[in-house]
């Protein structure tokens, strides 16, 4: 009997939905009136109670399905890696454009692929490599005009771009840890622990960094709450679910949809214009995701 392995379409579309949700993270951060690291902390602090409520609500299902409920090193590392990613990325948004910061933070596929090739001698299908290259080229085209004509110029912009790229290293580590831990923990418990650890790791840096820690008024909490509910719960939590059913390398490439979402939102809200080159880049990006899906 010949068995066929069906592609997990639900997980793939969940992954794309999570990527779109995270694409709005830079928008909400820009709309907040607190410092970059403070906004990263509040993203975690406001999301954690909802995630722990969910984790406690499904604890019986966790026991019934033999999921772990204890604390392990994988949870600690996931939280620390994500704290590095969030802290560095939120700082990059302070210096460069939303599009650039979002794109560069999603260079994680390159670091994941290099790690899997170097540490585990993993080989990828040719179509996957082609798809990843097309997706990366499309993403570069998408934000290329902003790199040349963005609001932030000179040393500040270069520094912001460097921070955005650096955050991808932490994001790659986070994705690999989540992928490994997801088979042992439920999504609820995994995200509750990692989000809490990330928030605790970010807190001291948020307190000593420049910029306000507390919002100036009640309305200042709205962007932070949206950041927690949309990007952290609606984005990272959905991605954690999808990562249990998809290869880590494919997950990373598919999340390149984040720059597309961020660029369109920044165009509407912050008047970061989208030219023909950016539109072509967006089309290439989506095509690359499709090819990677076929080749993974």
Buried (B, 14 or more C-beta within 10 A) or exposed (E): EEEEEEEBEEBBEBBBBBBBBBBBBBBBBBBBBBBBBBBBBBBBBBBBEBBBEBBEEBBEEBEEEEBBEEEEEBBBBBBBBBBBBBBBBBBBBBBBBBBBBBBBBBBBBBBBBEBBEEEEEBEBEEBBBBBBBBBBBBBBBBBBBBBEEBEBEEEEBBBBBBBBBBBBBBBBBBBBBBBBBBEBBBBBBBBBBBBBBBBBBBBEBBEEBEBEBEBEEEEBBEBBBBBBBBBBBBBBBBBBBBBBBBBBBBBBBBBBBBBBBBBBBBBEEBEBEBEEEBEEBBBBBBBBBBBBBEBB
